[in-house]
Amino acid sequence: PLVEEDPIVGADAIEMESSSLISVYSLVAYGAVLVAVIGGVAYFFFKDKLFKKKRSTVDVDDMTTSNTVGLKDVAYLAKVLNPTSSHNDVLMAVASTPENIAYGLKGYKQKEKIRSDRLKEDQEEAKSSKPKTASSSNDMFNLDDDGWADEDDEDEKAKAAKQAEEEKEKQREQLKKAVGKEKVKLEGIDDGVIGQKWVEDMLASNGAWPPKDMGVIQGQTFEYEGKKVSALDHPGLRRNLCMISGRTNSIMLNSHPQLLEAASKQLVDQTYFKASMEFRGRCAMLLEAALRTAVACRNYSLAKTVVETVAMFKIGTNSPDKVEWFDGIMQKQYQALPRLQIENTSIECPDEKEMATGDVLVITLDMTRLHAEAFTRQKIAMFQKQGIPPQVALQTYREAWWFLARAERLDGETPASALDLKTDGILKEVPASDLAKYEKATFQERLVTAWPMIIANVAQKSGKVKIQCAAPPVPGKYRFTVSIKSQDFLGADQEFSVEATIVDASTVVRKPKEETKEQPEDPQAKKEN
């Protein structure tokens, strides 16, 4: 989207060259309930300046020219997902990509090695340690004492020796911490330590484990040690599924008294909980890949579902329908709901009287963030309470919105092939047979364009947004519908429509476009800019 006049996003927050697009889904902490997740989980950051370069053409494949995950994973996502996939299907697909399974298995093997090393270490310490007794076995039966006075003296010496030994043990533990040799606390070995088993048990007690709906991996088998096993029998995939379920049920888990107590006593198994943070970052990249796959396939329905799944995963809920619950949290923390007000929508071909086939159209709207003031006020108060300079902390704020545009012919039929799938980029390793289901989508079910907008200034309240898209290649009367989807909030989505008559380009006369590329650049003007 282009931004003019009072911009909602600064020029640095949006780039027009998607080849440098990097997704970084950063989570905003929603109080004690919505736990902040990874700096690596991802929104969309952009490097170039907004007005640095203008493009002569705009198309849906501009969002798919960069890739952050392996093309094999992309091919897998395109294969198992389809236009009718559910939010759970998307999460199950992300958990079971080839690279993510390998990642989960690697984490499982690392955990098992740590456990094995730890058990060996404990056994060696047990063998080398001497029994701690007050006296030797012979002294135990020595009835020749020297009186009560001498016995009191021995007690004092024993106490002093015990205190000295405790001090030495404390120093040894401090030394282990200093040189990084402190024992890793592990579930199943150290008393009171909780990890993956605890998470599975808590999920099971709430009816969330094992997953009742395995989605796209229902009935599938996976390779493990030369055998075909089910999803839950594959330790790497089981680990992934546990982390996915833990994330989507995080409100229940993060507020559980046992977890809170274990965390306060440093009794959490880091081979699971630390790895779960890294796993979320990986899932963020895969969710981005799923979204770009849907966009490249021009499928509105799947793109919509993936964006909603991103919001679910960030917030930590298992359904996009929990709007009432989410609104309650927002009201409690911010005394406001995150909402947009859309006004003055229009569509045009800039500098032209009519819109013709082949033109670059611009959909314009005035957008107001009704929650801007309340969010700014609350976040400043929160940072001040934490002793963090608000002007520094607010620079990390990110709020992402997706504009998904599609068109419907009102006076006839436009063939779906007018909006072809983009198979030369992210989809280049996807077999044609796996793309056939996307080819079945009608013209009005296909995306005309899809663009993200990043709010980088929490206080910015209103602005004019412009979305570029290519005019349909077939003349006629069209209704363009734009769905505005949030990656961060539930219940905040908006939708509007504008109508336009597209004429045949051969019937209109266009003014010649200025060929600015061939004009010599003024070095002095460049310096002043």
N, C-alpha and C positions, 0 to 999 in steps of 0.2 A: 504493500500500500504506500501511496505517496501522502505526505502530510504537508499542509500549507497553513499560512497565517499563524494562529495560536496552536502550535503543534502539540499533540498528545504525547508524542514520543520525540526525543531529541534526535538530531541527525545521526548521531553515533549509534543509536539503538537499532536502526534499520539499514540494511544494505540492499542494493539492487542487484548485486552480482552474487548469485547463490552458489557459485563455485567455491566460495570461502565460507559457506554456511557451516556453523558448528553448533550442534545442539548441546545445551547444558541445562537440563531440567533442574533448576534450583528450587528447593522447597522453602516456603515461608512457614515458620512455626506458628501454628494456631493455638497459642497458649500451651498449657500443660497437656492438653488432650491431643492436639495435632503435633506430633513430634517432628522436629526438623530433621530432614534427611539430607545427606551428602551434598557437598558442594559440587559433586560431579553429576548429579542427577539433573536433568537438563532442560533448560529453556533454549531459546535461539538467540545467540549473540552474533552480531554482524560487524565486520571490520571496516568497510568503506563508508564514505560519506554519502548522504542521500542525494545531494545535488551534484555529486562529483561526475556522474555519467548518466545519460539518458539513453534508453534503449528504443530502437525503432520497432521492435516486435515484442510481444508478451505472450507466453504460452504456459500451459500447466507444467511442462517438463522442466521449467526453470528451477523448480524446487527439488529436482531429482538428480542434479548433476554431480553432487558430492555424496560420499558414502562413508559411514562411520563403523560399519560392521561388514563382515565377510559376505560376498555375494552368494555363497552357499546358504547362509542363514536367510538372506533375502529370498532366494529361490524356495526355501522351505516354507517361509511365511506366506509367499504367494500361493504355494501349493495347498497348504492346510486351511488357509482362510478363504472366505468367499463373501459376496455381497450381503448375505444374511447372517454372518457370524455374530455371535453375542460378545458381550464384554468379557465373559468368562473364557470364551473361545480364544480371544486375543491374548489373555494372560497365560492360558495353557500353551498356546503356540510359542509365546516368548520364553516360557520356562523350558520348552523342549527342543529349541533349535539345536543343531549339531554342535555348534561352538559353545552354547550355554550348558549343554549336557557335559561336554568335555571340561568346562570350567567348574561345574559342580562336582564332577568326579575327582578333579585335581584337588579341590578343597577337602573332599572326603578323605582322600589318601593322605594328604598332609596332616589332617586331624588324627588319623589312625597311626601315623608315624610318631606324632607327638605323644600320643597315648602309650605307644609301645616303648618309646625312649623313657618316658616318665616311669612306667612300671619297672623297667630294668634299673633305673636309678634308685627307685625306692627299695628294690630288692638288695642292691649292693649296699645301700646305707644300713639296711637291717642286718646284713651279715657282718659289716665292719663295726657296728656300734656295740658297746659293752653294756651288760645289764646294770641298771642304776639301782644299787642296794645300799642301805645304810651301813652294812658291815659284811664281812665275808661269811661264808656258810659255817665256818668253824666258830666264829664269834657269836653266832646266833644261839649257841648252847652254852656259852660261857657264863656261869652263874656267879663268878667271883667278881663282884662289883666293888667299887671303892667308895661307896656312900652317895647320898643325895647331892651333896655339894658338887662332887666331881661330875655327876650326871648332868646337872644344870650347865656346867662349864662346857661339856661336850655338845649339849643342845645349841649353845650359842655359836660354837665353832661350825656345827652342821648348817645352821642358818646362814652364817657368813659365807660358807662354801657354796651353798645353794644360790645365794644372791650373786656371787661372783660368776657362777656358771650361767645364770640367766642373763647377766650383762654380756657375757661372751657370746651367747647365742643371739642376743639382740644385735650385737655388732656384726656377727656373721651374716645375719639376714640383711642388714643394711649394706654390707659389702656385696652380697649377691645382687641386690637391687642396683647398686652403683655400676657393677660390671655386666649387668644384663643376664645374670645367671639365676634369677629368681624363678622358682618353679611355677609353671603355668598351672593355674587352677582348672581342673577338668571335671566335668560332670561324670558321675559314676565312679570317680576315684577319690575326690575330696568331698568331705561331708558338707552338705548344704549348697553345693554348687549346682546351678541350673543352666541348661543348654538346650539342644535340639529336642531331646526326649521330653523335657519339661514343656516346651512349646507344643509339641504334638499332643501331650496329655491334656494341656489346657484347652487346645483347640477341640480335642475329642470330647471333653466335658461340656463344651458348648455346641456340639453337633457339627463342628466344622472340620473334623479330621476322622478318617481320611476324606478327601474331597468327595462330596456326593455327586458332583457333576465334573467329570474329567474332560468334558468338552471335546475338542478336536483330537485328543489323544486317547479317547475312550476305545478300549479294545486293542490299541496298538502295542507292539512289542519292540524292545530296544536291545541292542547288542551290548552284552557285558560279559567279559571273560570267556568269549567264544560261545556264549549261549544267548538265546532270545528270552528276555524276561519282561515282565509287566513294568509299568511306570514306577509303581511303589516298590518293586523288587530291585530296581536299579538304584544303587546308593547315591549316585550323583544326581539323578533326576529327582529322587525322593527328597534330597536335600533342597533342590530348587523349589519343588512344590511346597515344602514346609515353609520356606522363606516367603514365597508368594502368598500363601495362606496367612502366614504371620503378619505380613504387611497389610493385607486387606481386612484383617481383624485386629489391627494394632490398637484400636481404642480399648478393647477388652484386655489385651495383653499388657499394654504399657501402664495401665492403671491397676494391675493386679497386685495385691499386697505382697505376695511372695516375691515377685520381681522387684518391687520397690525395696523390700527388705534386703534381698540378695545384692542389689546394686549398692545400697548404703554400706554393706559389709564387704564389698568387692568380691562377691561370690558368684559372678557370672562367667560362664565359659566363653572366653574370647575367641576360641576356634569356631564358634557359631555366631555369636552376636557381632563381633567385629566383621566377620565375613559377610554377614547379612547386609551390612552397610555398603560394602563393596558390591554386593550382588544387586542392590537397588540401582547403583550407578550403571551397571551393565544392562539391567532391564530398561533403564531410561533410553539408552542408545538403541535397544532393540524395539522399543515402542516407537521411537522416531523412525526407525527403518520400516516398521509396519505401516506407519502413517505415509511415508514417502512412497511405499509400494502401492498403497491405496490411491494416492494422488497420481502416480504414473499410470495406474490402471484406469484413471479417470472415474473411479467409483465413489460417488457421494456417500452412499449408505455406509460403506466400510470405513471411509475417512471419518465420518461423523462418529461412528462407534469407537474408533481408535482414540480420537481426541477425548471422548468421554471416559475412556479407560485410563488415559493418562491422568486425568483429574482424580479419578477414583484411587489410583495407585499413589498419587502424591498425598492425598488427604488421609488415606488409610481406611477406606471403606469398601465393602464388597458389592455395592449397588449405587448407580447414579440417581436412583429414585429417593435417596434419603435426604431430600431437600429440607424437610421440616427440622430434622436433627441438625443438619449443617447450619441452617439459618439460626437455630437456637445458640449455637456456638458463636457465630458471628455477632449476634445481638449482645451476647454476654461480654465478649471481648472488645468489640468496636462500637457497640450501640448503633450499628448500621448494617445494612445488607449490601454486598457487592452487586451493584446493578448498573446497567447502561441505559441511557436515554438516546434514542436514534431519531433524528429529525432531518427535514429538508433533503430527502433522497432524490437523486436524479441520475440520468445517464446521457452521455453525449460523446461525439467525436470532436475533440478540441479543435477550434479554429475552422470548423466546417459546419454547414447548415444542416446536412443530412448525414446519416450513418450508412455506410456501404460495406458490402462484403470485403473482407481483407483489411478493414480499418482496425486501429487499436482504439477501443472504447474505454471510457473512464466513468466508473460509477462513483458518485460523490455523496457523502453524507456528513452531517454534523453529529458529533458523538460527545456525550457528556457522561463522565464517571460520577454518579450520584454519591458514591462512597468516598470520594477523594479526601474531603475535609476530615471526616471521622477517622479514616485510616491514618492520615498524617498525624492528627492530634494524639491518637493512642500510641502510635509507634514512637513518636518523640518522647512521650511520657515513659514508655517502657525502656527506651535506651537511656534516658536520664536516670532512671531508677537503678539501672545496671552500671552506671558510671561510664557509659560509652558516649562519645560525642555524636549527637544525632546527625550532624552534617556529614560525618564519615559513614556512619552505619546506614543511612538512607541511600547511599550510593549503591548498595547491594540489592536494592529492591527491584524485583522483576515481576511483571504481571503479563501473561501471554494470552492473546486472543487469535483465533483462526477465523478467516473469512473464506467460506466455502461457497462458490458461486456456480449456479447451473442455469440453463435456459430451457424454456418450453415454447414450442411453436404454437401459435394461437389460430392460424389460418391455414393449416395444412400439416403435412408430415415432413420432417427433416430426418434423413437417414442417420442412424447412429454412427456410421462411418465418417460423418462430417467431423466428429471428435474422436480421432483415432488414439489407441493406446500408444504410449511412448516406450517402445521396446529396445531402444538403442542405448539406454543408460543403465539405471539400476536394475532393469528387468532383463538385461542381455543374457543372463544365464538361466532364465526361467523358460522351460519348454513351452512350446505353443499349446500343447495339450492342457497345461495348467492355467493358461490365460484364457482358454475358451469360455469359462464361466463368466469372466468379466466382459468378453465380447458380446455376450447376450444382452447386456444392459441397453436400454433404449436411449435415445438422444437426451431426453429430459432427465434421465437418471445419471447422466455423466457430468463430470465437473468441467466447467468452462475455465475456471482458474481456482487456485487455492493459495492463500497468502497468510503468513503469520504477522502479527503486530505485537511489539513488545513495549509495554509501559515501563519506562526506566525512571520516571519521576512520580513518586507516590502522590505528590501534591497537585500534579497537573490535572485539571478538572475537565476541560473541554477542548475541542479542536475539530478541524475539518480533515476528513480522511478521504483519500482517492484510491480506488482500486482499478488497476488496468486489466483488461481482458481482450481477447481477440473476438471480433464480430463473427457470428456464424457464417460459414461459407455459402449458405443457401439463403436467398432473399426471402423476406416474409415478416410477419408481425410476431414479436417475441415478448415473453415475460421473463425477466431475469430475476431470480430469487437468490438472495445472499443470506446465508446462515452464519451468525457470529457465535462461535463456540469458545468457551473458556477452558483453559488447561488447568486452572487453579481453583475454580469455584463450582459449586453445584447450584442449579436453579438460576443462573445468571445469563443464560443464552438468549439471543435475540434473533429475529428474522424479519426481513422486509423484501418487497418486490418493486421493480420498476419495469415499465414497458417501453419498447422501442420498435420502430419499423426499420428494417434493414433493406436497403435497395441494392440492386445489382451494380457493382462497381463500374461496369461498362457503360452505364447510363448517366454517369455523372462526370463532371470535369473537376479535377483537383488541381490546386495550385502546386507548382513544383516545390518539393521539400528542399530546404537549405542543406547543402552538403557541408556541414561544419567540419567534418574530418579532414577535408582537403585544404581548409583555410589555415594559413600560417598563424602560429600562436605568438602573441605579444609577450616577450619575456618580462617586461616591466609590469604588465597587467597581471601576469601570473604571480609575480613577487608580491604585488599589493594585495591579491586575493589571499 
